[in-house]
Amino acid sequence: MTDTPPVTLEDVRDAAERIKGVAHRTPVVRSRTLDALVGAEVFVKCENFQRIGAFKFRGAYNAASRLSPEQLAQGIAAYSSGNHAQAVALAARELGTSAVILMPEDTPRSKREATAGYGAEVVTYDRYTGDRVAIGEALAAERGLALIPPYEHPHVIAGQGTAALELIEEAGDLDALVVPVGGGGLIAGSATAGKGLLPGLRVIGVEPEQGDDTKRSLEAGRRVAVPVPRTIADGQAADIPGELTFSVNRRLVDGIALVDDDQIREAMRFAFERLKIVIEPSGASALAALLAHRVDRVPPRVGVILSGGNIDTERFTDILRG
């Protein structure tokens, strides 16, 4: 680690200007029932209403829009379990270029079809036996494409941080921010923005119990790998934190809460029945941590990010049935 942070509050503000008018400024919702259950004022940032249905469009567009005309002419590559795939595909379309996306074979059908629907070519691999980074880098090199990783990129991290920037601008001073953690890009950007604006802010990440690589890594002070998680939260099925994201998160993140699949289900159900919104499992994990009281010492004013809502009707109902 160096003393110079890879992403700053000014980078997040710059990203906010770059995505303005292209990405949506998503709503912040309140619920008296949620406040009563959590024991705090809760401000819910609904990234399920973002373009492509998840926060990922913020970082993808911020990074893609900074490519040179020569790079854009060649095209863009990415690897993703779904939401980053759609985000890069849409960013490429917005910028008038093409995209090739590497996706796991078991990616939910709705996410694969949506990615192809934005005009991208989809290439698949087995997430349990293949190294997506190595495969993705080889694919990009072979075809001469600019690779935009899902979180290991300062412009991606800065773009993701704009969600927290908007939340704080609308909600005002917060005491804590609860954020889903997969590869760590959303929480790295959120912590950068949040603590840049509110130095006393407590930033809590949330992971599935089966995929607690960031929690283990923060406790060990180094990146720790776990077996590829098998969880309904497919967007959080990371086996090791990113090197760049971990360098940010070990400095700025105050702790990690864990939730199981049943708690994620109940959060999805609560969001549907009481907030009247649909969220995917990964998008529900931070809300699940609050509802299941997995966050210690909840302070008076809490922000929570619902990171996405990309789920089809069949899978949504199957998950809620358990």
C-alpha positions in Angstrom: 0.0 0.0 0.0 1.0 3.6 -0.7 0.1 6.7 1.2 -1.8 8.0 -1.9 -5.3 6.6 -2.1 -6.2 5.1 -5.5 -9.6 6.9 -5.4 -10.5 10.2 -3.8 -13.6 12.1 -3.0 -12.7 14.4 -5.9 -12.6 11.4 -8.3 -16.1 10.4 -7.2 -17.3 14.0 -7.7 -15.7 14.0 -11.1 -17.4 10.7 -11.9 -20.8 12.2 -10.9 -20.3 15.0 -13.4 -19.4 12.5 -16.1 -22.4 10.2 -15.6 -24.9 13.1 -15.1 -27.7 12.8 -17.6 -26.7 9.3 -18.6 -27.1 7.4 -15.4 -30.2 7.8 -13.3 -30.2 9.6 -10.0 -32.0 6.9 -8.1 -34.6 7.5 -5.4 -34.0 7.4 -1.6 -37.0 5.8 0.1 -38.2 5.7 3.7 -40.4 3.3 5.7 -41.8 3.8 9.2 -42.1 0.0 9.5 -38.5 -0.4 8.6 -37.4 2.3 11.0 -39.4 0.5 13.8 -37.9 -2.9 13.0 -34.3 -1.6 12.8 -34.6 1.0 15.7 -33.2 3.8 13.6 -34.0 6.2 10.8 -33.2 4.2 7.7 -32.6 5.8 4.3 -32.8 3.3 1.4 -30.9 4.1 -1.8 -32.7 2.2 -4.6 -30.1 1.2 -7.2 -32.6 -1.4 -8.5 -34.0 1.7 -10.4 -30.6 2.4 -12.0 -30.1 1.8 -15.7 -29.7 -2.0 -16.3 -31.2 -2.5 -12.9 -28.1 -2.1 -10.8 -25.4 0.3 -9.5 -22.9 -1.2 -11.9 -23.8 1.1 -14.8 -22.3 4.0 -12.8 -18.8 2.6 -12.8 -19.0 0.9 -16.2 -19.9 4.2 -18.0 -17.4 6.3 -16.0 -14.6 3.9 -17.1 -15.8 3.4 -20.7 -16.3 7.0 -21.4 -12.7 7.7 -20.6 -11.3 5.4 -23.2 -9.6 6.9 -26.2 -11.3 7.1 -29.6 -8.9 4.4 -30.8 -9.8 2.1 -27.9 -13.5 2.6 -28.5 -13.2 1.8 -32.1 -11.7 -1.6 -31.2 -14.4 -2.4 -28.7 -14.7 -3.3 -25.0 -14.4 -6.6 -23.0 -15.6 -7.5 -19.5 -16.1 -10.5 -17.3 -19.1 -10.6 -14.9 -21.8 -12.8 -13.3 -24.4 -10.5 -14.7 -24.9 -6.8 -13.7 -21.4 -5.5 -14.7 -22.0 -7.5 -18.0 -25.1 -5.6 -18.7 -23.6 -2.3 -17.6 -20.6 -2.6 -19.9 -22.9 -3.7 -22.8 -25.1 -0.7 -22.3 -22.2 1.7 -21.9 -20.7 0.3 -25.1 -23.9 0.9 -26.9 -24.2 4.5 -25.5 -20.7 5.2 -26.7 -21.2 3.7 -30.2 -18.9 0.7 -29.8 -19.2 -3.1 -29.3 -18.7 -5.3 -26.3 -17.7 -8.9 -25.7 -18.7 -10.2 -22.2 -17.4 -13.4 -20.4 -20.2 -14.8 -18.2 -20.5 -17.9 -16.0 -22.5 -20.7 -17.5 -24.9 -20.7 -14.5 -25.6 -16.9 -14.7 -29.4 -16.4 -14.3 -31.0 -16.5 -17.8 -32.5 -13.0 -17.4 -29.1 -11.5 -16.9 -27.5 -13.3 -19.9 -30.4 -12.4 -22.2 -30.4 -8.8 -21.1 -26.6 -8.5 -21.8 -27.1 -9.9 -25.3 -30.1 -7.6 -25.7 -27.9 -4.6 -25.3 -25.9 -5.8 -28.3 -23.0 -7.6 -26.6 -21.5 -10.9 -27.6 -21.7 -13.3 -24.7 -19.0 -16.0 -24.1 -19.5 -18.4 -21.2 -17.2 -20.4 -18.8 -17.5 -22.6 -15.7 -17.1 -20.4 -12.6 -16.2 -23.3 -10.4 -13.3 -24.6 -12.5 -12.2 -21.6 -14.6 -10.3 -18.4 -13.7 -12.5 -15.6 -15.1 -9.7 -13.0 -14.8 -7.2 -15.1 -16.8 -9.9 -16.1 -19.4 -11.1 -12.5 -19.7 -7.7 -11.0 -20.1 -6.8 -13.6 -22.7 -10.0 -12.9 -24.6 -9.4 -9.2 -24.5 -5.8 -9.6 -25.7 -6.7 -11.9 -28.5 -9.3 -9.6 -29.9 -7.5 -6.3 -29.1 -10.3 -5.1 -26.8 -10.1 -2.6 -23.8 -10.9 -4.6 -20.7 -13.1 -3.0 -18.0 -13.0 -5.2 -14.9 -16.0 -5.3 -12.6 -14.2 -3.7 -9.6 -10.4 -3.6 -10.0 -10.2 -0.2 -11.7 -10.1 3.3 -10.1 -12.6 4.7 -12.5 -15.0 1.9 -11.8 -14.7 2.4 -8.1 -15.2 6.1 -8.4 -18.3 5.6 -10.5 -19.8 3.2 -7.9 -19.1 5.8 -5.2 -21.6 8.2 -6.8 -24.5 6.2 -5.3 -23.3 7.0 -1.8 -22.6 10.6 -2.8 -26.2 11.0 -4.0 -27.5 9.3 -0.9 -25.7 11.7 1.5 -26.6 14.7 -0.6 -30.3 13.8 -0.2 -30.4 12.3 3.3 -28.0 14.6 4.9 -25.7 13.6 7.7 -25.7 9.8 8.3 -24.1 7.9 11.2 -23.6 4.6 9.3 -23.7 3.3 5.8 -24.5 -0.4 5.1 -23.4 -1.7 1.7 -23.3 -5.1 0.0 -19.9 -6.6 -0.7 -18.9 -8.8 -3.6 -15.6 -7.9 -5.2 -15.5 -4.7 -3.1 -15.9 -2.0 -5.7 -19.3 -0.6 -4.4 -18.2 -0.4 -0.8 -14.7 1.0 -1.8 -16.4 3.8 -3.7 -19.1 4.3 -1.1 -16.6 4.5 1.8 -14.4 6.9 -0.2 -17.4 9.2 -0.8 -19.0 8.7 2.5 -16.0 9.3 4.7 -14.8 12.1 2.5 -18.0 13.9 3.2 -18.6 12.6 6.7 -15.3 11.6 8.4 -17.1 10.1 11.4 -19.3 7.8 9.2 -19.3 4.1 10.1 -19.1 2.0 7.0 -20.4 -1.6 7.3 -20.1 -4.2 4.5 -22.4 -7.2 4.2 -21.5 -10.6 2.7 -23.2 -13.9 2.4 -22.1 -16.3 5.1 -20.8 -18.7 2.4 -18.7 -16.0 0.8 -17.0 -14.2 3.7 -13.7 -13.5 1.9 -13.6 -9.8 2.7 -14.4 -10.3 6.4 -11.7 -12.9 6.7 -9.3 -10.7 4.8 -9.9 -7.6 6.9 -9.4 -9.7 10.1 -6.2 -11.2 8.7 -4.9 -7.9 7.3 -4.3 -9.5 3.9 -6.3 -10.9 1.1 -7.8 -14.4 1.9 -9.4 -16.7 -0.6 -12.4 -18.9 0.1 -14.1 -21.6 -2.0 -16.3 -20.1 -4.7 -19.5 -19.4 -2.7 -22.7 -21.3 -3.4 -25.4 -18.8 -2.5 -28.6 -17.3 -3.9 -26.7 -14.0 -3.9 -24.9 -14.8 -7.2 -23.7 -11.2 -7.6 -21.7 -11.6 -4.4 -20.1 -15.0 -5.3 -16.5 -13.7 -5.1 -13.8 -15.9 -3.7 -11.2 -13.3 -2.9 -11.3 -9.5 -2.6 -9.8 -7.4 -5.4 -6.3 -6.2 -4.7 -7.2 -2.6 -5.4 -10.5 -2.7 -3.6 -9.0 -4.3 -0.6 -6.3 -1.6 -0.4 -9.2 0.9 0.0 -11.5 -1.2 2.2 -8.9 -2.2 4.7 -8.4 1.5 5.4 -12.0 2.8 5.3 -14.4 -0.1 6.1 -15.2 -0.5 9.8 -16.6 -4.0 9.7 -18.4 -6.8 7.8 -21.7 -8.3 8.8 -22.8 -11.8 7.5 -26.2 -12.9 6.4 -27.5 -16.3 5.3 -29.7 -17.1 2.3 -32.9 -17.3 4.5 -32.3 -13.8 5.8 -31.7 -12.5 2.2 -35.0 -14.1 1.2 -36.8 -12.4 4.0 -35.3 -9.0 3.0 -36.5 -9.6 -0.6 -39.9 -10.4 0.8 -40.0 -7.3 3.0 -38.9 -5.0 0.1 -41.6 -6.5 -2.1 -44.4 -6.4 0.5 -43.6 -3.3 2.5 -41.5 -1.1 0.2 -43.2 -2.2 -3.0 -40.0 -2.8 -4.8 -38.2 -5.9 -6.3 -34.6 -6.6 -5.5 -32.3 -9.5 -6.4 -30.6 -11.5 -3.7 -27.3 -9.6 -3.8 -29.2 -6.3 -3.8 -31.0 -7.4 -0.6 -28.1 -8.4 1.5 -27.5 -5.1 3.2 -31.2 -4.7 4.0 -31.1 -8.3 5.3 -28.3 -7.4 7.7 -30.4 -4.6 9.2 -33.6 -6.6 9.4 -31.9 -9.6 10.9 -30.0 -7.4 13.5 -26.6 -8.6 12.2 -25.2 -5.0 12.4 -24.0 -4.2 15.9 -24.9 -1.0 17.7 -27.1 0.5 15.0 -26.8 4.3 15.3 -29.7 6.8 14.9 -29.4 7.6 11.1 -28.4 4.8 8.7 -28.1 4.6 5.0 -28.4 1.3 3.1 -27.8 0.6 -0.5 -30.0 -1.8 -2.4 -27.5 -2.6 -5.1 -29.7 -4.1 -7.8 -33.0 -5.7 -8.9 -32.1 -7.9 -11.9 -34.2 -11.0 -11.3 -36.9 -12.6 -13.4 -40.3 -13.5 -12.2 -39.7 -17.3 -12.1 -36.5 -17.0 -10.0 -38.0 -14.4 -7.7 -41.0 -16.5 -6.8 -38.8 -19.7 -6.5 -36.5 -17.9 -4.0 -39.4 -16.6 -1.9 -40.9 -20.0 -1.8 -37.5 -21.2 -0.3 
